[in-house]
Amino acid sequence: MFLKDKQSGHLVEVIDLPALFDPHQSVVMGRIHAGEEMQDPAGFEKADLIFPSGESLPRYWVDVRYRDAAATPEGVRRQGEGGYSLRLTLHAYEVVDIVKRL
């Protein structure tokens, strides 16, 4: 997958996709694609990477507590027997249902 470095504008080929998708990892391994020769792999801060279109990375790739911040009181409804159902909109067209037992 190719992302763009915010500071330099160079394309970065991410070579460790599981680390990219893991919000516990703040650094991913990749190669800058600039010039004619293939560059050596290096670590890149996720905070410094964006999609080539200019969009930020999805919050659930970079923030371990993305579910906590997205929760709103109006998104919580009583489910009965001490359980609560919580519906969160996390990213375009993605909705996650979380059921929490008290």
Stockholm file with secondary structure:
# STOCKHOLM 1.0

chainA/1-102         MFLKDKQSGHLVEVIDLPALFDPHQSVVMGRIHAGEEMQDPAGFEKADLIFPSGESLPRYWVDVRYRDAAATPEGVRRQGEGGYSLRLTLHAYEVVDIVKRL
#=GR chainA/1-102 SS CEEEETTTCCEEEESCHHHHHCTTCCEEEEEEECSSSCCCCEEEEGGGEECTTSCBCCHHHHCTTHHHHHCCGGGEEEEETTEEEEEEEEETTEEEEEEEEC
#=GC SS_cons         CEEEETTTCCEEEESCHHHHHCTTCCEEEEEEECSSSCCCCEEEEGGGEECTTSCBCCHHHHCTTHHHHHCCGGGEEEEETTEEEEEEEEETTEEEEEEEEC
//
